Amino acid sequence: MSRTFNFVTLLSVVSAAIGIYVFFSDEITARLFPDQKTATKADIKEQFQLSEDRIAEVVAASVADAVGKAQAKGENVSQVEKVDYEAALTKLLSSDDPALNDAKFLAVSGETEAAAENIVTSISASTDAGDTVQAKSRADLLRSAGDILVPSNAQKALAAYEKALEFDPGNQVLQTRVQRLKIATAAKNEVVGIPGAAFELGGLKFEFEGCDQPQAPRCVFNVMNPTPDLIGLSVSSRQWGIDEAGLWVQAGRKAIVASSKEYWEVPSLEASQIEFSFRSAANMYQLLRLNFRVDGVGFDKEFRDIAIRGGKQVQVRSMRPVDPAHPEYAYEIAGVKIHFLGCTSPDAPVCQFDMMNTGNKDVTVDGRGAVGYTSQGIQLEAVKSEISLENKKESSAPPGIAFTWEVTFNREAALFQSFWPELRINYDAYPREFRDVLIGDTSPPVKVARLDEAVSPDAIFEMAGLKFVFLGCRNTLNPTCTFDVQNFTDKALLIDMRNPVATLADGTSYKANSDELEMSRASAVKFPAGVTTTYNIAFRHEMSEITNLSLKFYVDRNLNEYSLTNINVE
């Protein structure tokens, strides 16, 4: 019996392998199976599986073919691109989704580019309202298609990635791939004139010649003394630029060619050059902010949108649109335009904001962090906050430069019932709340007060905008008393719970050893409108009956007290 099964299984695998490699043409000569007879597509079963060894063989052959074709065109395939290609092709060949059979057929036939194009075409054609494929699944398939296309056709790969971003706009991996390919496929910078290139400071005449050497940019200025007197010239360390990614970079080397130093006594009618060199590669500078000292007087000079000769024509970071379903995500505070782009990655949520200073002078942007309240009413605090201008939580933001603020959490959440970004502009706080921010694919159940589990009708009471539902006390040896608590107002409340006391029949009183809102371990917490949490009070003294349970708590700094009587501990 076992032998028969094994033979049948082997026969099935061999039969599938014979049929899989064939292209649409019935006459194609197999590239990967030269020892086999050709077959037609009709020979392939609707669903099929390849062994791990067979997949590895096909992937290795495809990678070698892709690298060889790229080298023949004078192009290189990076190690990162190889890894992405291998992973994407392996994923395709391992899939048991019958919708990918055509693509698998082409891939095994050695037509990996056609396989990727088949995926792109299929995804693009199946976007009608009745299609059940989730947006992120589409994005994942399109990303794989793009990874396969990169070595052979970067333009098609870029189109696949951009299509994927339409389905999953917050995907950082896709954003990185798009950015990388846009640079790789961009044309060389055109030589254009620089507005205001010629200027005069303190009697010296300057002319900005532009920047070159994109791998380590060098910006050059001509300087000349037209006066009959010596004039002292120095260049300080205050030489900054913002590259196409919106990142502040500082010049590492500064030199006046005539003196080979940062200072020169410029003789009458003498001329030389000033060079500023940067360590980080760039294709253009959105902003160059330079400082010259002439006879001890400092002068600031600024240039915008300087293309680096030899670099690529790249698009600078721009503000991405908000979700059309949430126009309230676009707003402005203190002259800074802000687009809240939502949160992604439910395992460890990442929330993003695009921002731009619309004023006429620099502002300090301080991303203190953010607080989110999950579907279960648990308060999460961001563990990381970065302003993209400096990849720090605080940065100076010049006018007209788009940048991103990103906050990251380290605990899972599929939904934020309430989300509070802690943003400061010029050190002034501007609290703001966003409601029901969906992070996962589907909205999880939201915690509500368990009214039907109250120990008695009078165990439900309201005070200072809070609804309490008493659920009883359990465990006579170490009693724990439990309440559900809901903020039924339309605003956030500051809650501070204070040392409940239990009094027994003999008059003995015990302070709680711990009392904790499930929302937060802190004694004082911001309690958003509509959110429900659980309040647990624990004692370390044996109790079978509590004559009086006294609650004391502050709401917006106002003291409130309430007592429950004659409680049986279960």
Secondary structure as the mmCIF struct_conf table of DSSP 4:
data_model
#
loop_
_struct_conf.conf_type_id
_struct_conf.id
_struct_conf.beg_label_comp_id
_struct_conf.beg_label_asym_id
_struct_conf.beg_label_seq_id
_struct_conf.end_label_comp_id
_struct_conf.end_label_asym_id
_struct_conf.end_label_seq_id
HELX_RH_AL_P HELX_RH_AL_P1 SER A 2 ILE A 20
TURN_TY1_P TURN_TY1_P1 TYR A 21 TYR A 21
BEND BEND1 PHE A 24 SER A 25
TURN_TY1_P TURN_TY1_P2 ASP A 26 GLU A 27
HELX_LH_PP_P HELX_LH_PP_P1 ILE A 28 ALA A 30
BEND BEND2 ARG A 31 LEU A 32
TURN_TY1_P TURN_TY1_P3 PRO A 34 ASP A 35
BEND BEND3 GLN A 36 GLN A 36
HELX_LH_PP_P HELX_LH_PP_P2 LYS A 37 THR A 38
HELX_RH_3T_P HELX_RH_3T_P1 LYS A 41 ASP A 43
BEND BEND4 ILE A 44 ILE A 44
BEND BEND5 GLU A 46 GLN A 47
HELX_RH_AL_P HELX_RH_AL_P2 GLU A 52 ALA A 72
TURN_TY1_P TURN_TY1_P4 LYS A 73 GLY A 74
HELX_RH_AL_P HELX_RH_AL_P3 GLN A 79 SER A 94
HELX_RH_3T_P HELX_RH_3T_P2 PRO A 98 LEU A 100
HELX_RH_AL_P HELX_RH_AL_P4 ASN A 101 VAL A 108
TURN_TY1_P TURN_TY1_P5 SER A 109 GLY A 110
HELX_RH_AL_P HELX_RH_AL_P5 THR A 112 ALA A 125
BEND BEND6 ASP A 128 ASP A 128
TURN_TY1_P TURN_TY1_P6 ALA A 129 GLY A 130
HELX_RH_AL_P HELX_RH_AL_P6 ALA A 135 LEU A 149
TURN_TY1_P TURN_TY1_P7 VAL A 150 SER A 152
HELX_RH_AL_P HELX_RH_AL_P7 ALA A 154 PHE A 167
TURN_TY1_P TURN_TY1_P8 PRO A 169 GLY A 170
HELX_RH_AL_P HELX_RH_AL_P8 GLN A 172 THR A 185
HELX_LH_PP_P HELX_LH_PP_P3 ALA A 186 ALA A 187
STRN STRN1 LYS A 188 LYS A 188
HELX_LH_PP_P HELX_LH_PP_P4 ASN A 189 VAL A 191
TURN_TY1_P TURN_TY1_P9 PRO A 195 GLY A 196
STRN STRN2 ALA A 198 LEU A 201
TURN_TY1_P TURN_TY1_P10 GLY A 202 GLY A 203
STRN STRN3 LEU A 204 ASP A 212
TURN_TY1_P TURN_TY1_P11 PRO A 214 GLN A 215
BEND BEND7 ALA A 216 ALA A 216
STRN STRN4 ARG A 218 MET A 224
BEND BEND8 THR A 227 ASP A 229
STRN STRN5 ILE A 231 VAL A 235
BEND BEND9 SER A 237 SER A 237
STRN STRN6 TRP A 240 ASP A 243
TURN_TY1_P TURN_TY1_P12 GLU A 244 ALA A 245
BEND BEND10 GLY A 246 GLY A 246
STRN STRN7 TRP A 248 ILE A 256
TURN_TY1_P TURN_TY1_P13 VAL A 257 SER A 260
STRN STRN8 LYS A 261 LYS A 261
BEND BEND11 GLU A 262 GLU A 262
STRN STRN9 TYR A 263 VAL A 266
TURN_TY1_P TURN_TY1_P14 SER A 268 LEU A 269
STRN STRN10 ALA A 271 PHE A 278
BEND BEND12 ARG A 279 SER A 280
BEND BEND13 ASN A 283 ASN A 283
STRN STRN11 MET A 284 VAL A 294
TURN_TY1_P TURN_TY1_P15 ASP A 295 GLY A 296
STRN STRN12 VAL A 297 ARG A 309
TURN_TY1_P TURN_TY1_P16 GLY A 310 GLY A 310
BEND BEND14 GLY A 311 GLY A 311
STRN STRN13 LYS A 312 LYS A 312
HELX_LH_PP_P HELX_LH_PP_P5 GLN A 315 ARG A 317
HELX_LH_PP_P HELX_LH_PP_P6 MET A 319 ASP A 323
TURN_TY1_P TURN_TY1_P17 PRO A 324 ALA A 325
HELX_RH_3T_P HELX_RH_3T_P3 PRO A 327 TYR A 329
STRN STRN14 ALA A 330 ILE A 333
TURN_TY1_P TURN_TY1_P18 ALA A 334 GLY A 335
STRN STRN15 VAL A 336 THR A 344
TURN_TY1_P TURN_TY1_P19 PRO A 346 ASP A 347
BEND BEND15 ALA A 348 ALA A 348
STRN STRN16 VAL A 350 ASN A 357
BEND BEND16 GLY A 359 LYS A 361
STRN STRN17 VAL A 363 THR A 374
TURN_TY1_P TURN_TY1_P20 SER A 375 GLN A 376
STRN STRN18 GLN A 379 GLU A 381
BEND BEND17 VAL A 383 VAL A 383
STRN STRN19 LYS A 384 ILE A 387
TURN_TY1_P TURN_TY1_P21 SER A 388 ASN A 391
STRN STRN20 LYS A 392 LYS A 392
BEND BEND18 LYS A 393 LYS A 393
STRN STRN21 GLU A 394 ALA A 397
STRN STRN22 PRO A 399 PRO A 399
TURN_TY1_P TURN_TY1_P22 GLY A 400 GLY A 400
STRN STRN23 ALA A 402 THR A 408
BEND BEND19 ASN A 410 ARG A 411
BEND BEND20 ALA A 414 ALA A 414
STRN STRN24 LEU A 415 ILE A 425
TURN_TY1_P TURN_TY1_P23 ASN A 426 TYR A 427
STRN STRN25 ASP A 428 ALA A 429
STRN STRN26 PHE A 434 LEU A 438
BEND BEND21 GLY A 440 THR A 442
HELX_LH_PP_P HELX_LH_PP_P7 SER A 443 LYS A 447
HELX_RH_3T_P HELX_RH_3T_P4 LEU A 451 GLU A 453
BEND BEND22 VAL A 455 SER A 456
HELX_RH_3T_P HELX_RH_3T_P5 PRO A 457 ALA A 459
STRN STRN27 ILE A 460 MET A 463
TURN_TY1_P TURN_TY1_P24 ALA A 464 GLY A 465
STRN STRN28 LEU A 466 ARG A 474
BEND BEND23 THR A 476 ASN A 478
STRN STRN29 THR A 480 ASN A 487
BEND BEND24 THR A 489 LYS A 491
STRN STRN30 LEU A 493 MET A 497
STRN STRN31 VAL A 501 THR A 503
TURN_TY1_P TURN_TY1_P25 ALA A 505 ASP A 506
BEND BEND25 GLY A 507 GLY A 507
STRN STRN32 SER A 509 LYS A 511
BEND BEND26 ASN A 513 ASN A 513
STRN STRN33 SER A 514 LEU A 517
TURN_TY1_P TURN_TY1_P26 GLU A 518 MET A 519
STRN STRN34 SER A 520 SER A 520
BEND BEND27 ARG A 521 SER A 523
STRN STRN35 ALA A 524 PHE A 527
TURN_TY1_P TURN_TY1_P27 ALA A 529 GLY A 530
STRN STRN36 THR A 532 ALA A 538
BEND BEND28 ARG A 540 HIS A 541
BEND BEND29 SER A 544 SER A 544
STRN STRN37 GLU A 545 VAL A 555
TURN_TY1_P TURN_TY1_P28 ASP A 556 ARG A 557
STRN STRN38 ASN A 558 ASN A 568
STRN STRN39 VAL A 569 VAL A 569
#
